[in-house]
Amino acid sequence: MHSAHVALEEGPPVFLLYAVYVLNFKLQSLILLPALLMLALSITRYFWAGENDFFAPESESVALNVAEPLRCQELQVTKLGVVCQSRFGILMRLDFPEVDLTSVLAGREFLPQAKKVFTADQTTIGENAYRNIAFMLRWEPATPEFLQIYLNEYLPYWGNRIPYRLFWNVQYEECSINYCALWQIVSEQGEILPADVKDLTSDLAADVNFNGVPAAFWNTRVIP
């Protein structure tokens, strides 16, 4: 009796403290995850390691045009991926990456990305000539790596699909065909949103930041 009395005075059993801790952590996770995901979606990453020098060379002639982004003149997103017809006449296609959900949930890998560079030597549009054109498309998971440990919390709402964002990045040299004293290196970049895609089916628009406005696309190329 004395030992039991002492134990009660010292505090609740350790296993009860652990259970309370786990419950509090679950509740905090469910409350904080939407806010963290919205914050992560607001941070747009246009460049990635290993290719910065190619798409953003250090030169005074580089012009970074974000205010007037270069978008696909013809654009289609399906369950397979995206098809983009650029103003340079390059027809580009990039399929969604295939997701091995079992490996991701087991922590053996992160959600995969998909990217591809499309090139053209030279073309003329209006009064300007363009050369050394490199256009990249990239599918990136809407859930950043540091939040992917919480995927189990979202999967019941997402079903057998994962939200992905679509980014583009283009670099080229530009000069006037009437008077070309210096070729200017230009780099443009941006993100394609569901609202940018004409006739996008509703089952492909993903409202991942819970504000009623789709900000990503559903990737259904998922291996359970």
N, C-alpha and C positions, 0 to 999 in steps of 0.2 A: 504494500500500500504506500509505504514511504517513497519508494522509487517511482511509482506512478504519479504521486503528488508532485515530486520534483520535476518530472518530465513535463507535466502540465504547466508548471511555473516557468520552465525554460522556454516554452513556446510550442507551437504545433509540430507534429512529426514532419520530417524532411520531405516525405513523399507528397504530403498535402501542399507544402510550399511549392514543390515542383509542379504539381497540377495547376495551382493558381497561376504560376509563372507562364506555363504553356498557354493557358486560356487567355491571359492578358496579351501575350505575344500574338495569338491568332486574331484577337479583336483589333489590336493596333495595326496588324498587317492589313486587315480588310479595310480599315479606315484610311490608312496612309497610302496604300497601293495606287488608288485612282489619282491621288495628288502627285505622287512620284512619277506616274506614267505620263500625266499631263506635262509635268516639268521636263521630262525627257523628250517628249515630242516637240517641245518648243525649242530645243537645241538642235539646230540643223547642221549636219556635218556633210559638207560638199566634197572635201578632199580626204584621202585616206593614205595610210602609211605605205611607202614604197612607190607611190606614183605622183607625189606632190611636185617633184621637179619637172615631170612631164607636162602636167596640166597647169602649173603655175610657176614658170621659170622666172628667175630673178633678173628682171630687165626693166629699164625705164619705159620701154615701149609697150609694156603690158597694160591693158585696160580691163578692169574687172567691172563688168556691167551686170549689176543685180537689179537695178531699178527697172530695166526693160529686158527681162529675161527672154532668151531664145527658146520658144516652145516648138513642139512638133506641129507641122502644118496639118498633117493628118494623123490621127491618134486613135488607137483601139486597144482596149484591155479586155481580155477574155479569161477563162479559167486556166488557159495555158500560159498566158503572160501578156506582154505588151508588143504592139507593132507601131512603129513611129516612122513617118515620112518627114525628113528634115527639109529645110528650105534649100539645102545644098544638093538635094536630089538623092540623098542616101536613104535607102530603105533599111530600117533596123528592126530586128526582132530579138527580144530577150524573154525567155521562159522563166516562170517562177522557179526558184530552187526547190528541190525535193527535200522534205523534212522528215528525218528519222526521229519521230517523237519519243520513242523508247530510249534512244541514246541520249537525247537532250534531257529528258526527265531524270535519267540516271546520272547526269553530270559528266558524261563522257565527252560531250561536245556542246558548243553553243548552236543556236539557230543559224543556219547557213545564209550567206549572201550569194548573190549572183550578179556578175558584171561583165560587160563586153565592150570593147572599143571598135568603132567603125571608122574607116578612113576614106579619104578621097584626095587625089593629088591637086587638082585645080579646077575651078569653075568660075563662071562670070554671072553675076546677078545685077541687072540694072547697069549702073555706072561704076560698079566696083568689081574687082577681081579678088578671088580667094584661093589660097593654096595651103598645102600641108594641113588639111582639115582632119581633126581627130575628135570624134563624138563618142562619148561614153554614156551608157545607161547602166543603172545599178538598182537592184532590188535589195532592200535592207529591212530586217525585221523591225516592226514598230516597237517591240519590247527590247530595250538595250540589254547588253550582257549582264549588267549588275542587277537587273530585275528579273532575269530569267529563272532564278531559283523559286520564284513565286508563280510559275506557270500553272501549277496544279490548282491554284486558287481561281484562275481565269478559265481554264479549259471547260468547266461545266457550262459556262456562258458562251464560249466560242464554238463549241462542238468540234468536229474533226477539221479544223481550219485554223490558220495562224495569220494575223494581220501583218502586212508588209507595206513599206513606203517605197516610192519610186523617185529616184533622183536622176538628173542628167547633168552632164558637164561637157563643154565643147571648147576646143582651142583651135585657132586658125590664124593665118596671116592675111591681112586685108590691105588693098591699095586701089587707088582710083585708076580706071583704065585711060582716062584723059591725061592725067599727069601723075606719075608714080615716082616720087623721089625717095620714098622710104616705105618698106613693107612694115606694117604695124602688127605686132602680136596681140591678139585679143583672146581673153578667156571669159567665158560666160557660164553660168551655173544656175540651177534651180531645182524645184521639186514639182512633180506632177501630182495633183490632188484629184480625188474622184470628181469634184465639180468641174475639172478641166476636160473630162472625157465625155464627149457627146454620146447619148444613148447608152450609158453604162447601166447594166442591169443592177437592180437593188441588192441582189445577193452577193455582189462583188464589192459593195461599198461598206467599209468597216468603220463604225463609230467607236474608236478605241479610247478616246478621251472623254466619253460620257457626256458630251455637251449637245448632242443632237445633230452635229455636223460631221459627216464621215471624213476622216483624215488619213485613211489608209485603204488598202485593198485586201480582200480575203484570199489567201493562198490555200487552195484545197489539195495541193499536191503533198499530202501528209500520209506517212506510213505510221499507223497507230502503234 
